[in-house]
Protein backbone atom coordinates (compact mmCIF):
# COMPACT_ATOMS: atom_id res chain seq x y z
CA UNK A 1 0.00 0.00 0.00
CA UNK A 2 2.81 2.44 0.91
CA UNK A 3 4.68 1.52 -2.28
CA UNK A 4 1.66 2.33 -4.46
CA UNK A 5 1.06 5.55 -2.54
CA UNK A 6 4.68 6.71 -3.13
CA UNK A 7 4.50 5.79 -6.81
CA UNK A 8 1.27 7.73 -7.16
CA UNK A 9 2.75 10.75 -5.38
CA UNK A 10 5.80 10.66 -7.69
CA UNK A 11 3.59 10.58 -10.76
CA UNK A 12 1.50 13.47 -9.49
CA UNK A 13 4.65 15.47 -8.66
CA UNK A 14 6.04 14.71 -12.12
CA UNK A 15 2.85 15.89 -13.81
CA UNK A 16 2.70 19.03 -11.65
CA UNK A 17 6.38 19.74 -12.31
CA UNK A 18 5.82 19.49 -16.07
CA UNK A 19 2.82 21.80 -15.86
CA UNK A 20 4.75 24.32 -13.77
CA UNK A 21 7.70 24.08 -16.13
CA UNK A 22 5.42 24.86 -19.08
CA UNK A 23 3.85 27.77 -17.20
CA UNK A 24 7.30 29.16 -16.41
CA UNK A 25 8.32 28.91 -20.07
CA UNK A 26 5.14 30.74 -21.12
CA UNK A 27 5.73 33.42 -18.47
CA UNK A 28 9.32 33.92 -19.65
CA UNK A 29 8.06 34.40 -23.20
CA UNK A 30 5.54 37.01 -22.00
CA UNK A 31 8.22 38.74 -19.93
CA UNK A 32 10.53 38.91 -22.95
CA UNK A 33 7.77 40.53 -25.00
CA UNK A 34 7.15 43.06 -22.20
CA UNK A 35 10.87 43.77 -21.92
CA UNK A 36 11.08 44.42 -25.65
CA UNK A 37 8.15 46.78 -25.41
CA UNK A 38 9.62 48.53 -22.41
CA UNK A 39 12.97 48.80 -24.21
CA UNK A 40 11.21 50.53 -27.10
CA UNK A 41 9.55 52.86 -24.64
CA UNK A 42 12.90 53.56 -22.98
CA UNK A 43 14.42 54.40 -26.33
CA UNK A 44 11.54 56.75 -27.11
CA UNK A 45 11.89 58.49 -23.75
CA UNK A 46 15.65 58.91 -24.28
CA UNK A 47 15.07 60.27 -27.76
CA UNK A 48 12.64 62.88 -26.43
CA UNK A 49 15.05 63.71 -23.60
CA UNK A 50 17.88 64.35 -26.09
CA UNK A 51 15.73 66.29 -28.54
CA UNK A 52 14.31 68.57 -25.85
CA UNK A 53 17.80 69.85 -25.03
CA UNK A 54 17.21 69.13 -21.35
CA UNK A 55 19.99 66.53 -21.34
CA UNK A 56 22.55 69.11 -22.42
CA UNK A 57 21.33 71.57 -19.79
CA UNK A 58 21.58 68.94 -17.04
CA UNK A 59 25.00 67.90 -18.31
CA UNK A 60 26.26 71.49 -18.22
CA UNK A 61 24.83 71.93 -14.73
CA UNK A 62 26.67 68.77 -13.63
CA UNK A 63 29.96 70.06 -15.06
CA UNK A 64 29.53 73.37 -13.25
CA UNK A 65 28.68 71.71 -9.93
CA UNK A 66 31.66 69.33 -10.18
CA UNK A 67 34.02 72.26 -10.86
CA UNK A 68 32.57 74.26 -7.98
CA UNK A 69 32.91 71.32 -5.58
CA UNK A 70 36.57 70.77 -6.50
CA UNK A 71 35.91 67.26 -7.79
CA UNK A 72 37.52 68.04 -11.19
CA UNK A 73 40.65 69.37 -9.48
CA UNK A 74 40.94 66.19 -7.39
CA UNK A 75 40.73 64.06 -10.53
CA UNK A 76 43.22 66.25 -12.37
CA UNK A 77 45.69 66.08 -9.45
CA UNK A 78 45.43 62.30 -9.23
CA UNK A 79 46.10 61.99 -12.96
CA UNK A 80 49.02 64.44 -12.82
CA UNK A 81 50.56 62.58 -9.89
CA UNK A 82 50.18 59.24 -11.69
CA UNK A 83 51.77 60.69 -14.82
CA UNK A 84 54.75 61.95 -12.77
CA UNK A 85 55.17 58.56 -11.10
CA UNK A 86 55.04 56.75 -14.44
CA UNK A 87 57.26 59.38 -16.08
CA UNK A 88 54.46 60.35 -18.46
CA UNK A 89 54.15 56.80 -19.83
CA UNK A 90 50.92 55.99 -18.01
CA UNK A 91 48.19 54.44 -20.11
CA UNK A 92 44.56 55.46 -19.89
CA UNK A 93 43.82 52.14 -18.17
CA UNK A 94 46.42 52.90 -15.48
CA UNK A 95 44.88 56.33 -14.92
CA UNK A 96 41.40 54.86 -14.62
CA UNK A 97 42.65 52.15 -12.24
CA UNK A 98 44.36 54.77 -10.08
CA UNK A 99 41.24 56.92 -9.93
CA UNK A 100 39.08 53.92 -9.07
CA UNK A 101 41.52 52.88 -6.35
CA UNK A 102 41.17 56.35 -4.78
CA UNK A 103 37.40 55.72 -4.58
CA UNK A 104 36.51 59.40 -4.94
CA UNK A 105 32.80 59.68 -5.55
CA UNK A 106 30.71 62.50 -6.87
CA UNK A 107 29.34 64.45 -3.87
CA UNK A 108 25.97 63.16 -2.68
CA UNK A 109 24.23 66.56 -2.92
CA UNK A 110 25.17 66.78 -6.61
CA UNK A 111 23.83 63.25 -7.24
CA UNK A 112 20.56 64.11 -5.50
CA UNK A 113 20.14 67.36 -7.41
CA UNK A 114 20.85 65.67 -10.74
CA UNK A 115 18.38 62.87 -9.98
CA UNK A 116 15.71 65.40 -9.01
CA UNK A 117 16.15 67.31 -12.27
CA UNK A 118 15.78 64.14 -14.32
CA UNK A 119 12.72 63.01 -12.34
CA UNK A 120 11.14 66.45 -12.71
CA UNK A 121 11.64 66.32 -16.48
CA UNK A 122 10.11 62.84 -16.66
CA UNK A 123 7.12 63.84 -14.56
CA UNK A 124 6.45 66.95 -16.61
CA UNK A 125 6.95 65.47 -20.06
CA UNK A 126 6.69 61.72 -20.08
CA UNK A 127 4.76 60.19 -17.22
N, C-alpha and C positions, 0 to 999 in steps of 0.2 A: 504494500500500500504506500509506504514512504517512498519507494523507488519510483512508482508511477507519479506520485505527487511532485517529486523533484523534476522528473522528465517533463511533466506538464508545465511547471513553473519556468523551466528553461526555454521551452517552446514559446510560451507567452512573452518572456523577456526578449527573446530573439525577434519575435514579430513586432513588439513595441519598439525595440531598438531600431529595426529597419524603418518603421514609420517615422520615428523621431529623426533618423538620419535623413530621410527624404524631406521632412519638413525643414530641417536645417539647411539643406541644399537649396530648397525653394526660397527660404528667407534670405540666404546669401545672394541669390540672383536678384531678388527685390532690392536688397541693400545696395548692390552694385549699380542698379538702375538709378536709385535715388542719389547715390554718390555722383554719378555722371551728371545728373540733372543739377545737383548742387554745385558741381564744378563749373558747369556752364553759367550758373547764376553768379558764382564767385568771379568768373572772368568778366561777366557783364558789369558787375559792381566795380571791379578794378578799372575797367575801361572808362566808366563814367567818372570815377575818381580822378583818373589821369586827365581826361578831357576837360574837367571842370577847372583845372588849374590849382585845385586845393592841395594836391599832393606837393606841388612845387612850393606853395606857401608854407606848408607844414615842414617841409625839408629845410627851407631857408630859416625858419624859426628854430629848428633843431640846431642847425649850424651856429646860429647866433648864441643860443643858450649854452652850447658846449664851449664856445670861445669865452663867453662871460664867466663860466664856472671854472675855467682853467684846465678843463679836461684835454683840450687840444694841445696845450703846452706840455702837459704830463706825457702825452703820447709822443710828441716831438722830442722831448728830452730823453725818453727811453730809447727811441730809435737812434738819436745822435750818440748816446752812450754806447749802444750796441755796435754802431758803425766804428766808433773809436777803438773799441775792444777788438773788433775783427779787422782792424786796419782798412776799413772801407771795402772789405770783400764780403760783407754779409749779404746773404740772399734774402729775398722777400720772405721765404719760409722761416728763416732764422729770426727775422724781425717779428713776424707774426707769433712765432713760438715764444719769444721773449716777452711780448706784450701780454700774451695769454698767461704766461707764468706769473706776471705781476698781478694779475687778477684785478685790474682797475675797471670798475663798472661805471656806466653812465649814472650820474646822480639820480636818486629815486624821484625827486621832485620833477626833474625833466621828463622822466619816463611817464609819470602820472599825467603831467600836462599834455604830453604828446598823445597819450591814450585818450584823454578827454576830448581833445580836438578831433581825433578820428571818429570817436563815438558820436560826437555832436554832428559831424558831417553825415554819418550814416543815418542818424535819427531824422535829420532834416530832409535828406534827399533820397534815401533808399527805403528805409523800413516804414 
